[in-house]
Every structure is written in structure tokens, then in C-alpha cells.
């Protein structure tokens, strides 16, 4: 049974995560849908870095 682990910023809504989980499950459609597990690991924007900057900082820069 495949288990897909997705790390995502904590700000995503439950509805958005359900949409992503459904699409990921459909992408692994060679197996029965109930055989595919999708796990979300919430990561705070302050703990996720891109290009050496925290995502929270990048978001602030984008708003400016």
C-alpha cells in the first residue's frame, strides 16, 4: 500500500488538503483508491526556508 507524504505550510485549509489528497490518489490510480494513503505534515512558515530565507519572510516581502 503506497503512502504519499506531503509537507505543506500550515496555512492551507482542510478543503484544500482534501482536494490535493484526492488528486494525488487519482494520480496513483492503478491501485484501488482505498489502498492509497496520503499524509499531510504541517510546517510553520517560520520553519520552512527557500533560498536561505524563511517562507514567512518571503511572504512579507511579496506583500511589500
Number of C-alpha atoms within 10 A of each C-alpha: 9 11 11 15 11 15 12 15 17 12 10 10 9 9 9 10 16 12 12 15 19 13 12 16 22 14 10 14 12 8 13 11 12 8 12 17 14 16 12 15 11 13 13 14 17 12 11 15 13 8 7 7 12 15 18 15 12 14 11 9 9 7 6 5
